[in-house]
Each structure stands twice: as structure tokens, then as C-alpha cells.
Amino acid sequence: MLSNLQSRIQEVIPGVVLSSTVAMAAMFLATQYTAPVMLFALLLGMAFNFVDRDGKFIAGINFMSRTVLRVGVALLGARITFAQILELGPYAVLIVLVSLVSTIGIGLLTARLIGRTLSFGVLTGGAVGICGASAALALTSVLPKGEGGIVERDTVFTVVAVTVFSTVAMITYPMFTQLAGMSDQVAGIFLGATIHDVAQVVGAGYTVSEQTGDIATVIKLLRVAMLVPVIGLVVLFGLRACKGAPRGSVPVPWFLFGFVALATLNSLGVIPVATALVFSDASKWALVGAIAALGMKTLLGEIVTVGPRALAIVLIETLWIAGFVWLLTRALPL
């Protein structure tokens, strides 16, 4: 048993070290140029695609893109408390729930109309509606694979698309909130409920004001918490109506139970603040390393084959959630 474990560790070390090195480089570049770290990790990983042809790296790269990815998603739970959610009020929570459900619905509808699989619609709709690249990676781990499901290039494409649109939103949405005459509170709800990635939400929110930044961050964390029911539903139904998605193809998401457990412990005050920060940083490292490994497994030409129709789906979902949330902020007494 011990010898098997040692053999497994030795097998994955080269790929883990390589993926971690790429992740560190991505974090450095993201800090220097104030750009999305996930995008840097993905692009740098793709630049090292050739190393995957050397067998000694394959096991570690697969370990990073699967197991470490799930650990990173589980650790996200340490960033959330139930008290934060309750403080938002019923209307803010309603906006998050309705916009998420409707965005995934738009993803399913447009995917069907444009000729993509339902799995692709859930993948992109979930990424736009929940938390961008992190949600895309989490959903990838439970969605059916192969014909009627998704392939790795779909995940890479989704990460690139939502990251780009999220960056554009970080720059343009704060200006829109000013032009629309939103109060700091409403602006925080709008930014937190519409921008895809957590980092971009934080950047956009504090560009407006400190109050807006605080509210936007909490709203965004509520969207992150929606990973739990969404992934649970995907596992429950398995999207088995999709052609080619065999019964039993969806694994049990142990990382989801870890997410809920950490969120519960954090809500009860069991996890010290310093420990929660460590978990949060570890989550970031794990997700960046996982996306770097995923990039190493992907050829740029494969992303291009996803096509403009797929890009149209993500664009439509992005415009939908922004427009829908804006209308709700005008209609509800926030």
C-alpha cells in the first residue's frame, strides 16, 4: 500500500511541478500587469502544450487538472458565511437566484438553437451565471464527456470567453452604473450579480466606492455558493437526455460536500479568520494550477474549432444577465 502511494507520488511529481511553475509565472504576470490570472495561466499552459507528449508529465498534469481542481473548488467554501447572505436582504437574493436560473436557461435555449449540446449550454450558462472560470472548471468535472457532452476544448474555450467578457465588464460596467444614476448599494448589487469572475467584481466594485465594493463582493460570494445546488442538480439529472451521455457518467462530487462543510464551519465561527484566508489563498493556487495544467492538454487549434456560434452563446448569456439584472434593480425596492 505504502509502496503504491510512493510510486503514485513519484509519477505525478514532474507534471505537478511544471503546472505549479506555470501557475507562479501567471500570478507574477497578473500582478505586474493587473490582468486576469486565469487567462495568463491558461495561455502560458497552452505554450507548454508540447511537453504533454513526454510521458513523464502526463500523470501529474492530469492530477492537477482533475483532483487539484476539485480541491480548489471545495476550498472556496471557506470564503462564505450564511450571515453574509442574510445581510443582503430578500430582494438581492432573489435577483441572484432568478438571474442565475434564467441565464442557464438562456444557455440551454441558445445551445439548442445554434446546434450545440445541452451540456455546452449548462457549461457556459453556469460559468456566466455563477463565477466564471471557477464555475466552468467545477461544472466540467461533473458534466458528461464525449459525444452529447463536452470535451476539454469546450472548457478551455469557455474559460477564455468568460474571462475576456468579464474583463471588459470590469472596465465598462462601473461607467454604466454612473450613467444610469445607480446608488452605491444598487451599483454593488448590479456589479456583483453580472460580472463573471470574483477578481473582476472586486476591481469594478471598489472603482465606484468602498460601499459598492463591499456589496458587490458579498453578492458575488452568494453566486459562488450557487455552485452547490447547480452542480447537485447536474449530478442528480446527469443530463442523460443528451445524446451519447451514458448512464452513470457523472461522478459523485465529493468536492461539493467539502464546499458545504467549509461554508458551514465558517458560518459557525469554527474556522479562524487567519485559517479561512489560508484556505482562500490555497483555493486560488489550486484553481490557477489546474487551469495551467488544462492549458497544457489543449491545442490552440482545438479552441478555434469550437467556432463563432459558441462565442455567440457566451455573448448572448453575458448580455442577458446584465440586461435582466438591470431591469430587476429598477423594478424592485432595493
Helices and strands as residue ranges (DSSP letters): H 2-33, H 37-47, G 49-53, H 55-63, I 64-68, H 69-75, G 76-79, H 82-87, H 90-114, H 118-126, I 127-131, H 133-140, H 152-179, H 184-194, H 198-208, H 210-225, H 227-237, H 254-267, H 273-296, H 300-304, H 308-331
